[in-house]
Amino acid sequence: MRAIWKGAISFGLVHVPVKVYSATESHDVSLHQVHDEDGGRIRYERRCEICKEVVPYKNIDKAYDDGERTIVLTDEDLKSLPAERSHEIDVVEFVPDDQIDVLRLGNPYFLEPEEKALKPYSLLRQALEETERTAVVTFALRQRTRLGALRVRDNVLVLQTLLWDDEVRTADFPVLENTAKVTQKELAMAGQLIESLAGDFDASQFTDDYQEQLKTLIEAKQKAGEGIDTEATFGPQEDEGGEVVDLMEALRRSVEARKGDAAADQPKKKAAKKKSSA
């Protein structure tokens, strides 16, 4: 694994340098879109709805639409905002483990201690386990302040992002205000069904059937010799403001342009030489 950044857990006067790693990864098969007639790649264009021109990325600003007015935010506007670059994972408080709502849980990250910080790292890990508490922390990731939960998984401290309070919706379903009468016999039968399916959760026993079948389908087509030469799926590459340019083509154009400039300079140099000799 490769660390995505380095930081330090800070609680009280204790400072624990750590490396941060993504704790999860996706194994979904990556697919793209092609034209069903010739297999050509489908490319999405950033086309302006006013002038109908394809706009290079460098000429695109962000904007906010309130329904009536569009507020344009330039790069300079966004740079004026205070970017959060701290690498401190600040412990705000320690709360009981069961107070962390699962709806708030986001992306998890493993924290690896620096060798010199193994003792304070182990101390914090053991203290969290014995007190059955989770550390609520604030930290910066991609220049934004985040709320997080610091807890123990096996032998490792895990930092998991938490949604802010206004990001969690309230479930408001009027139908649930009605009372449904459940008999003791029905409840007992449901209990029996639950007991018949009771067990200990083992994630390794579950697989993504769709992805497995998709891989099998692709392999079968490969073995059958189906497919199109990948290079043939790309049409002529156009320069949309310098964003996607073939390197060899760019070098060739540069050399030709340089030759053209040199040829154009020759008459000027000769004229200047004659004038100076006169």
C-alpha positions in Angstrom: 0.0 0.0 0.0 1.1 3.6 -0.6 0.4 6.3 2.0 -1.8 9.1 0.7 -0.3 11.6 3.3 1.5 11.9 6.5 0.2 13.5 9.6 0.0 13.2 13.4 -2.7 12.3 16.0 -2.8 15.0 18.6 -4.5 14.6 22.0 -3.5 16.6 25.0 0.2 16.9 24.9 0.6 13.6 23.1 1.8 13.8 19.5 1.7 10.6 17.4 3.2 10.8 13.9 1.3 8.5 11.5 1.0 7.6 7.8 -2.5 7.5 6.3 -3.6 4.7 3.9 -6.9 4.1 2.1 -8.4 1.1 3.9 -10.6 0.0 0.9 -10.3 -0.5 -2.8 -12.7 -1.2 -5.7 -12.3 -4.3 -7.9 -15.2 -3.4 -10.3 -14.4 -4.0 -14.0 -13.8 -0.7 -15.7 -16.0 -0.2 -18.7 -16.2 2.6 -21.2 -18.7 3.5 -24.0 -18.3 2.8 -27.7 -20.5 3.4 -30.8 -22.5 0.2 -31.5 -21.9 0.4 -35.3 -18.1 0.8 -35.5 -16.8 0.4 -31.9 -15.4 3.9 -31.8 -14.9 5.5 -28.4 -17.6 7.9 -27.3 -16.0 11.2 -26.2 -17.9 13.8 -24.2 -17.4 17.4 -25.2 -17.6 20.5 -22.9 -19.7 22.6 -25.3 -20.9 26.1 -24.4 -24.7 26.4 -24.8 -24.4 30.0 -25.9 -21.6 30.0 -28.5 -21.8 26.3 -29.3 -18.0 26.1 -29.2 -16.1 23.2 -27.5 -14.4 24.9 -24.5 -10.9 23.9 -23.2 -10.8 23.0 -19.6 -8.5 26.0 -18.8 -11.4 28.3 -19.9 -14.0 26.8 -17.6 -15.0 28.4 -14.3 -17.3 26.9 -11.6 -20.7 28.5 -10.9 -23.6 28.3 -8.4 -27.2 28.5 -9.7 -29.8 29.5 -7.2 -32.6 29.0 -9.7 -32.8 32.6 -10.9 -29.2 33.8 -11.0 -25.9 32.1 -11.8 -23.0 33.2 -9.7 -19.6 32.6 -11.4 -16.7 31.6 -9.2 -13.3 32.1 -10.9 -10.1 30.4 -9.9 -9.0 33.6 -8.2 -12.2 33.6 -6.1 -11.7 30.0 -5.0 -8.0 30.6 -4.2 -9.1 33.5 -1.9 -10.9 30.9 0.4 -8.8 29.6 3.3 -7.5 26.2 2.3 -7.0 23.8 5.1 -3.5 22.3 4.8 -2.9 21.1 8.4 -1.7 17.5 8.8 -2.9 17.3 12.4 -5.6 14.8 13.4 -6.9 16.7 16.4 -8.9 14.7 19.0 -11.9 16.7 20.1 -13.5 14.3 22.5 -13.8 10.6 23.4 -17.3 9.2 23.2 -18.9 5.8 23.8 -18.5 3.5 20.8 -22.3 3.0 20.4 -22.9 6.8 20.0 -21.4 6.8 16.5 -24.4 6.6 14.2 -23.7 4.2 11.2 -25.4 6.7 8.9 -22.6 9.1 9.5 -19.8 6.8 8.6 -17.8 7.5 5.4 -14.4 6.5 4.0 -12.1 4.5 6.2 -8.3 5.0 6.4 -5.6 2.9 8.2 -3.1 4.8 10.4 0.4 3.4 10.6 2.7 4.8 13.3 6.2 6.0 12.6 8.7 3.7 14.3 9.5 6.3 17.0 5.8 6.7 17.8 5.0 3.1 18.4 4.6 3.4 22.1 2.1 6.4 22.2 0.3 4.8 19.3 0.0 1.5 21.2 -1.1 3.5 24.3 -3.9 5.2 22.5 -5.0 2.0 20.8 -5.2 0.1 24.1 -6.9 2.9 26.0 -9.6 3.1 23.3 -10.2 -0.7 23.6 -10.3 -0.8 27.3 -12.6 2.2 27.8 -14.8 1.2 24.8 -14.6 4.7 23.4 -14.1 6.3 20.0 -12.1 9.5 19.5 -14.0 12.2 17.6 -11.4 14.1 15.6 -11.1 16.9 13.0 -8.6 16.7 10.2 -7.9 18.1 6.8 -8.1 16.0 3.6 -7.9 17.5 0.1 -7.9 21.0 1.6 -11.2 20.6 3.4 -11.8 20.2 7.1 -13.3 16.8 7.9 -15.0 15.3 10.9 -13.8 11.8 11.8 -14.0 8.8 14.1 -10.8 7.2 15.4 -11.3 3.6 16.5 -9.5 0.3 16.7 -9.8 -2.5 14.2 -7.7 -5.6 15.0 -4.3 -4.2 15.8 -4.6 -0.9 13.9 -6.1 2.5 14.5 -8.7 3.3 11.8 -9.7 6.9 10.9 -13.2 7.0 9.4 -14.8 10.2 8.0 -18.1 11.3 9.5 -20.8 13.2 7.8 -21.6 16.7 9.2 -24.8 17.0 11.1 -26.7 18.8 8.3 -25.7 16.1 5.8 -27.8 13.4 7.5 -31.4 13.5 6.5 -34.4 13.0 8.8 -36.6 10.1 7.9 -40.1 11.6 7.8 -42.6 9.0 6.5 -46.3 9.8 7.4 -47.2 6.1 6.8 -45.2 5.1 9.8 -47.4 7.2 12.0 -50.1 4.6 11.6 -50.1 1.7 14.0 -50.0 -1.8 12.6 -51.2 -4.5 14.9 -48.8 -7.4 15.3 -50.0 -10.5 17.1 -47.8 -12.5 19.5 -48.1 -15.5 17.2 -46.8 -13.5 14.3 -44.0 -12.2 16.4 -43.0 -15.6 17.6 -43.0 -17.0 14.0 -40.8 -14.1 12.9 -38.4 -14.9 15.8 -38.2 -18.5 14.7 -37.3 -17.4 11.2 -34.6 -15.1 12.5 -33.2 -17.9 14.6 -33.1 -20.3 11.6 -31.0 -17.8 9.7 -28.8 -16.7 12.7 -25.0 -16.8 12.4 -21.8 -14.8 12.7 -21.0 -12.4 9.9 -18.1 -13.4 7.7 -17.7 -11.0 4.8 -15.5 -13.6 2.9 -18.5 -15.8 2.4 -20.1 -13.1 0.1 -19.1 -12.2 -3.4 -20.3 -9.7 -6.0 -22.0 -12.1 -8.4 -22.5 -9.4 -11.1 -18.8 -8.6 -11.2 -17.8 -12.2 -11.3 -20.2 -13.0 -14.1 -19.0 -9.9 -16.0 -15.4 -11.0 -15.8 -16.4 -14.5 -17.0 -18.3 -13.0 -19.9 -15.3 -10.8 -20.9 -12.9 -13.8 -20.7 -15.2 -15.9 -22.9 -15.3 -13.2 -25.6 -11.5 -12.9 -25.4 -11.0 -16.7 -25.8 -13.5 -16.6 -28.8 -11.3 -14.1 -30.5 -13.8 -11.3 -30.3 -12.8 -7.7 -30.0 -11.5 -4.7 -31.9 -8.0 -3.4 -32.1 -7.9 -0.8 -29.3 -6.0 1.8 -31.4 -8.7 1.5 -34.1 -11.4 2.7 -31.6 -9.8 6.1 -31.5 -10.4 8.6 -34.3 -8.1 11.5 -35.2 -7.0 13.3 -32.1 -8.1 17.0 -32.1 -6.4 19.7 -30.0 -9.1 21.2 -27.8 -7.0 24.0 -26.4 -4.0 21.8 -25.6 -5.8 19.6 -23.1 -5.4 16.2 -25.0 -2.6 16.3 -27.5 -0.6 13.5 -28.9 3.1 14.0 -27.8 4.7 13.0 -31.1 2.2 15.1 -33.1 3.0 18.1 -30.8 6.7 17.6 -31.3 6.3 17.3 -35.1 4.2 20.5 -35.3 6.8 22.3 -33.1 9.7 21.3 -35.4 7.7 22.3 -38.6 6.8 25.6 -37.0 10.4 26.2 -36.1 11.5 25.5 -39.6 8.9 27.8 -41.0 10.0 30.6 -38.7 13.6 30.0 -39.7 12.7 30.2 -43.4 10.8 33.4 -42.9 13.7 35.0 -41.1 16.2 34.3 -43.9 15.0 37.2 -46.3 14.9 39.6 -43.3 18.4 38.7 -42.3 19.7 39.1 -45.9 17.9 42.5 -46.3 19.4 43.6 -43.0 22.8 42.5 -44.0 22.6 44.4 -47.4 21.4 47.5 -45.6 24.2 47.4 -43.1 26.8 46.9 -45.8 25.4 49.9 -47.7 
